[in-house]
Amino acid sequence: MKTIALLLAMLLGSLMYGQTDATGKITATVPNVNGSDGEVLFALYTEDNFMKREANFSAMSKIVDGKAVGVFDNVPEGTYALVAMHDKNSNKRMDFDTSGMPQEDYGTSGNSMSFGPPNWMESKFDFDGNKKEIEIRF
């Protein structure tokens, strides 16, 4: 009886260990980039690091005919927020004027047009680990 219980426990353990989390692809498109200088930077965040430190995933896109596309592969299912920025001078950061206003266009997955920095609650979306396409407007 102990042998059967041990074998059953090992079988269940190996089944649970062998399962992999669902991962998929998120494609973000910015269709309205003004100008062709620089590139568009994309950052995919979870709530715990949203706009505080390095993103969970990042991508960069050249601008072709006013459009930029960022692709994130192997993204596990979960809740995320996307932020995109037109890095006009290719310095890999947002530039601000002396009053603190951004000098480069940006947008989020929520496409909210509020003043101020991006907001998690307005930008978040659920990802099922399969495939998702998001349009972000500047």
Helices and strands as residue ranges (DSSP letters): H 2-18, E 23-30, E 39-45, G 47-49, E 57-61, E 68-76, E 78-87, E 106-108, H 120-123, E 124-127, E 131-135
